[in-house]
Amino acid sequence: MSPLYTRHKRTTLAIATAVAAGALLTTGLTTGASASPAGPAATPLAAAPTALSTAARTSLLQKAQAGAAETAQHIGLGAKEKLVAKDVVKDVDGTLHTRYERTYAGLPVLGGDLIVHTAKSGRTEGVTKANKAVLKASLKPQVSAAKAEKQAVSAARTLGSAKTTADGARKVIWAGSGKPVLAYETVVGGLQDDGTPNQLHVVTDAATGKKLFEYQGIENATGTGKSLYSGTVGLNTNLSGSTFQLYDTSRGGHKTYNLARGTSGTGTLFTDADNVWGTGAASSSPTDQTAAADATYGAQETWDFYKSTFSRNGIKNNGVGAYSRVHYGNAYKNAFWNDSCFCMTYGDGSGNTHPLTSLDVAGHEMSHGVTANTAGLNYSGESGGLNEATSDIFGTGVEFFAGNASDTGDYLIGEEIDYNGNGTPLRYLDKPSKDGNSADYWSSGVGNLNVHHSSGVGNHFFYLLAEGSGSKTINGVTYNSPTYNGSTVTGIGRAKALQIWYKALTTYMTSTTNYKAARTATLNAASALYGSTSTEYKAVAAAWSAVNVA
């Protein structure tokens, strides 16, 4: 799970070394490593994803799983390794990109995920691996599970966790960096230091007891809705008897619940007699419908954005909607995505009158769900920064897509919620350092920053790719984006930039992708979509160089 914002004190969660070692690798089966797909330039947009019905997607995954043993052998995995089909993307030209997780002697392999790229003819064109190391590890632990669990709980308490509990440690193979080893994974519950639910994953070497990695699993952001941030909007609701419900059957069954200041459970489904939701004004009441109207509208627009822009049928691409919870806690200044409950949760902010339910925040939080169900970017180090950048990028995409006159599209994050209390946004994509913490450019220490600040490198890259460098005014907002190398970057437009980032995320990025590997992934995506000699491909390279990722 990841909150929308995390205070700087949590930078200890970042373990850059583990991520940096797990660079994305695209390997041809016969030609070895390659920075871009082999063969001639692709026909523009032939490599764009095509819409899959739930039945078609299920059929492809079942077929992939049925042939998993043969696939494992074909791509050179060992006898103890097995593949578990997780996701599949089909391009317009018939190419399949099947994402697998791995097991070794029956144990889950963390950092062992890979993507097999298969042409329409059935020929395997390449494999993208999270880690290229040969998978071979001892299966005899030298440290007890109890000791690993105790260490994990201690680590959580060090980070300020309250009501800290753990439910045992499971054996895994850690392949997130370096040589794969037998390890324990412990998930610690309770609450983080600001009241956000805790789901700290701690990986411990089963031979030495050394902590190998840790990351936070909480990813922190028709009726009439009178919303606080987006004006009066249409909401798809459901009539049950004589009562209307915030239940959208047209978008996977999304529902909006009221936690009424609670911090656990699903809450109570919002209902109403006249199908008019909220007042359009801020309220500190724990039964207020206005925040619910914003959250429901955000879920609606995010679903439509992914469907219209990428032919993606919901967060998991399976036609099933998530659900939203509002009025979490007391004056809780955050929002978060939790993949365990498959839900978004929103606090009411300062004084319980500034709910974190704006359109870009809603798009941000649900995009964490998309990342969790595609690349699965680890929420720590550089991969954690990319995870956050992905949510900022697609949250921005949602805001532009909605075309709402009350909250026009911009390259600012959280500008409506007044998180800082002075009217300034949480983050800026054109020059991330304007927030006082985020990085404009890559450096060797960027992975040590809080993930909401290391995301600046990815956010800046995306802005440059979409809009270019220098001064520009869009929808009344003036931007002035610098470059590390003093170059002038010409943007290719937001629509193409979004397609490239989405294809990179769903087709070429893995759990351990860092910024160098993200450059490779987006170049691969641009090559597949527009050709390796295209203006778009060259723009991707130029934008990365402009943020010092060369």
N, C-alpha and C positions, 0 to 999 in steps of 0.2 A: 504494500500500500504506500502511496506517496502523497503527502500533504502539498497544497498549493505553495506554501512558503514554510521554510524552516529557518530558525534563528541561527546565526553564525556559529554559536557554541557547538552545534552538532557536526562540525567539520571532521570530527574524529571518526565519523562513520565511513569516510572515504579511505579506501585502501588502494591507492593508485597502482601500486606495483602488480597487484593481482590482475587488474584490468589491462594494463599496458602490455602485458606479456601475451594476452589472448587476442592478438590482432586478427582481423578477418582475413581468411585465406580462400581465394577462389582458385581451385586446382583443376586443370584439365586431366582427364584420366590417362591420357597418353603423352601430354605435352608438358606436364608439371605446372608450376605456379604461373599465373597470368594476371596482369593488372586489369585486363578487360576481356570480354568474351571473344573467343577465337572466331575467325571467319569474316565474311563481308559485313559491312554496315547494315543494320536492320532497317527494314522499311519503317518510316516514321509511324509511331503508334501501333505497329503490329505487335509490339511487346507489351502494350497496355493490358491490364487485367480485364477479363470479361466477367460478366455477372454469372454466378452459379446458383441454381436453385438449391434448396436445402437437400433435396433428393439427389441431385447431381454431385454436390459436394460430399455427401455421405457415401455415395457410391465410389467416388474417387479415393476417399480415405480408406474405405474397406478394401478396395483393390490394392492400394499401396501397402496396407497392413498384411494382406494375404501374401504379397510378394516380398515382404520385408526381409526374410531370410536370404532370398536370392539376391536382393539388392545389397544387403550387407556383404555378402561374398563378392559380388561384382565390384564394389568400390574398395575392396581390400581390407575389410574389418576382420578382427580376430575371431576365433571360435567361441570365445566367451562373451562376445559383444552381440547384442540384439538391438533392433530398431523398433521404435514405437512411433507410428505416424501421428503427427500432431495437427498439421494444417496443410492445405494445398491451395495454390494459386494457379489459375489457368489463364494464359495470355490469349489475345485475339487470334494469334497465329497457331494456336494449339499447343504451344510449349507449356509444360507443367513444371511447377516449382514446389516440390514436396518437402515439407519441414518435418524432421524426425528428432526425437529425443533418443538417448542411448541408455542401455543398461549393460553392466559388466558382471557376469556371474550372478545375475538377478538383482544387483544393486543399482539404484539410479546413478547416472553419471552427471554431476553438476559441471556445466561447461563442456559437455560432450555433444551438444546439439549441432545439427548439420542440415543442409538443404541440398537435395539432389535435383538437378536441372535436366529435364527430359524433353527431347524434341517430339513433335507430333508423330514422327515415324517410330518412336519408341527408343531411339538412340540416346544414351546418356551423354550429355554434353559437358557436364562438369559437376563438381561438388564444392559447396562453400561450407567450411568447417569453423567452429568456434575455436578449436585448438587442433593443431596438426600433429601433436605428440602421439607416439604409438601408445595405445592403451594397454598397460600391463602393470598390475599392482598386487602387492601381498594382500591376502584376505584375513590375516591374523592380527587383530588389534593388540597393542601393548598397553593401551590406556583403557580404563573402564568407561562405559557409557555414562555412569553416574558422575564421574569426574568431569567429563565433557559438559554435561548438563549444568553442573555446579558452576563451571567457568563461564558458561553462557549467561546464566542468571546474574553472575557478578558483573559481567560486561554491560548488561542492560542497566543495572543499578548505577554503574559508574556514569552512564549517560543520563541519569536523572529519572529513570523509570520508576513508577510507583505501582503498588499491587502486583509486583512482578512474580510471574509463575511460568513454569515450563512443563510440558507434557512428554518428557522423555527425549532421548537422543536416538536418531535413526542412523544406521550405517549407510554411507554413500561412497562413491568414488569422486574425489575432487580433481577436476581437470580444468579448472578455471584459469590456471596459470602454471607454467613449468611442467615438471614431471607428475603424471597422475598418481595419486596416493589414496589409500584407504582413509576415510575420515568419518566423523560424526556430524550430522546437522541437527541443531537444536533450535526450535522456534520458541521464543520467549514472549509471553503475553503480558497483560497489564496495561498501563498507561504510560505514554511518553511524558516528558517534563512539562508540556503545555496542555496536557489533557487529551491529546490525540491517542486513539487506541494504538497499542504497541504490537508489532509482529516482527521482532528482531530475529533474523536468521543468523546463527553463528556456526561457522564450519571449523571443526577442530581436528587436527592431525591425529589419527588413531594410533600412531607409533610414538609420537613425541609429546602429545598434549598441547602443541603449539596452536594458537589461533591462526587459521589460514585466511579467513575472510569473514566479513559480516555485512549485512545489508538490511535495510528496513523494508518490510513487505507492504506497509501501508503507503500507497501512492496518492502524496499530496501534490479542481479545481478540478359537434364542436360547440366548446363553451367559450366564454370571454375571460381572458386573463388580464386583470389590471395590475401589471407588474411594476416593480419599483424602478427597474433599469431600462426596460425595453418598451415602455408605453403599453397601450392596449393591444393585445394580441389574441389570435385565435388559438384555442386549445382543443385537441381531440379528447373527448371525455366519454364516459360510459353511463348509460341510464340503467339503474337497477331498481325495479319497481318505480317508485316516485322520487328516488334519490339519485343525484348525479355523483359520479366518482372520478377522481383524477387517475383514470385508467385508460391508456391509449392502446386499444386493440389493433390499431393499424400499424403500429411500430413495435411489434414483438411483445406487446403486453406490458409496456412500461407503466409503472405505478409510482405515485408520490405519496410518501408517508410522513406523519408528524411524530417526531420524537418528544416534543413538548418538554425540552430541556433534559431529557434522558440521554444516556450515553451507551445504551446497549439495546439489543432487540431490533425488531423491524419497525415498530411504531404503529400508529393507527392510520389507516388509509383515509386521505382527505375526502370528505363528502360535502355536498351542498344541495340546497333545495332549488335554487334558481339558475344554476350553471354559470354564474358570474363569480369569478374568483379574485379575491383581493380588493384593495382600495386604491392601489397606485402610490400609497404613502408608506413611509417607514412606521413600524409599530414594534413595541417591545413585548407584545402579547405572545405567549407560547402557543396560542391557537391561531395566530394570524395566517391568512391565506396568501398574502402578497408574496412572501418568499417562496411559497409552493408554486405560485403562478410562474415566477421567474425560473425555478428549477425545472418545471415541466416544459416550459417553452425552450429552455436550453437543451433538454434531452431531445425534444422534437426536432429542433434545428440541427443538432449534431447528427442524429440518425439520418436526416435528409441530406446533409452535407456529404457524409460517407457514401450514401446510396447514389446520389447524383454525380459526385465527383470521381469516385473510384469503383462504382458498382459493388460496394461492400454492403452486405445485408446484415447490419448490426455489428456490435463490437466484436463478437466472435465469428462474424460472417456466417451465422447459422440461423438467422431470422429471429433470435430470441433477444428480447429487450432486457436491459438492466433495470434497477429501480433506484429511486432517489429518496433520501431522508433529509428533512430540514429541521431547524430548531434543535440542533445538536448541542448539548451542554449549556453552560451559562456564560454568555459573552465570549464564546469560543471564536477566536479570530483565525479560522482556517477552514479549508475544505479538503476532502481526500477521497481517493478511489480505493476500494478494498476488493481485490479480485476474489477473495474467499467468499464474500457474500454477493459478489457481482453487483456492487451498488456504489452510488455516489452519496456522500454525506456532506452537509453544509452547516457551518456554524453561523450564528447571528452577528458576530463581530462586536466591536466596541459598543457598550451600552445596550446590547441586544437590538440595535437599530440599524446595523450595517451588514445585513446578511451577505455572505460570499456567494451569491447566486447569479452574478452577471453572466452574460452570454459567453464571453471568452473563457471565464473560469469553468463554466459547465463543459464547454468543448475541451478545455485542458484536461479536466478530470476524466472524462470518458475516453479521451485519447490514451490515457495511461492504460485503460483496459485493452485498447487495440494493441498497444506495444506489448502488454503482458501476453497476449494471445497470438503474437507474431514473433518478432525478434526476441522478446523476453529480456531486453537489456537490463543487466544487473544494476541495481539502484545504489551504486557506489562508484567512486572514481570517475574516469572519463566516460564510461558507459552510462553511469548515472546522470552525468551532465547531458549526454545525448538523449537519455530517456526524458528528462525534463524539457530539453529543447524540442523534442518531437511533440510534446503536449502543448508547448507554447506556439509552435508552428501551426499545428492543426487547430488549436483554439483560435488563433488568428484567422485561419481559413474559414472556420465556422462563422465568425463575426462578419467577415466580408460576404460570405454566402447568404446570410440571413437578409442582408440589405435593409436593415431596420433603421428608420429615420431617427429613432430615439437613441440608438447606439450604433453609429455608423462604423464601418470597418476601419481599423487602424493597425499599426504595428506596435501597439502598446499593450501590456498585459495588466489587467486589473485596474484600469483607469477609472472605472465606475464605482468601485467599492471603497475608495478612500482608506485603504489599509494603513497608510502612514499617518493619517490624520491631517495632512496638509494639501490634499488634492492631487498629489503626484502618483503616477502609476507604480506598480510593483516592479515591472521590468520594461526595458526598451530594446527592441530588436535592431534598430538602426545603429545605436551606439550603446551597448549593454552597460558600460561603465558609468553611465549617467545615474544609475541607482546607487552608486557609491561602493558596490561590492563585486559586481559581475565582471568577467574578463571579456575584453574586446577581441583578444587574440590568444592563440595557443602558446603555451610555454611548458617547460618540463614539469612545472609544479601545478599546472591547472587541475590535475586530478585530485589534488589535496584540498581543493576548495569545496565548500558546500555545493551539492549538486545543482541547487537553484542558481548558483553563481558561475560554476563551470559551464553551465548551459549557454552562457553568453557567446561562446565560440560558435556553437551550432546555430544559435539565433542570428548572430551577425552574418554568418555565411548565407543563411537563407534570405535575409533581407537583401544582401548584395546580389545574390543570384536572381531574385525577383525584381528588384527595383534599381540596382546599380549604386554606385558611390556618389558622393557629393550631395548638394542641397536639392531638395525636392519637396513639394507640397502635395499631399494626397488627402482628399476629403477634409480639407481645412487644417490638417496637421502638418507642420513643417519638420522635415527630417534632414539630417546632414551626416551621412555615413562615411567615416574615414577608412583608410586601408593601411595595413601594416607596412607594406612595401611602397607606399606612395603611388600605387597604380590607379588607373581609372577603370572601373568595372562597369560594363554595360549590362543591365538586367535583361532577362528573357521574359519577364512577366510572371505574375504570381501563379497563374494557372499551370504553366509548364513546370515551375519550380516545385509546386505541390505534387505534381505527377512524379517527378524525379525522386523527391524525398519518400513518397509513399512506396514506390517500387523498390527503392533501396531498403526501406524498413522491412517490407514483406518478402523480399526475394534474396537480398544479399547480406543483411545485417544479422548477427547472432548475439547471444547473451553477453559476449565479452568484447564486442566491437568498441574500439577506441577512436579517437579523432582521425588518426592516420588511416585506419581501416574504413572509417566512414567516408573519407575521400575516395577510396577505392570503390566502395559500395555505390556511391552516387555517380561516379564515372561509369561504372558498369551499367547502372540504371539509365543514364543518359545515352550511352551507346546502344543499349537495347531498344530504347524508345525512339531515338532520333538519329542514330548512327555515330560512329566513332570519329567522323570528320565533320560533324555538324557544328553549327554555331552554339547549340545548347551544350554539347560536350565540352567545347572550349570555354564556355562561360562557367561551367562547374569547376574546371581546373583553375580558372582565374579567380573565382570567388574564394576557393580554399586557400590559394596562395595569398590572397589579400587578408586572410585571418591567420597567416603564418602556419598553415598546414600544407606542407609541400611534399 
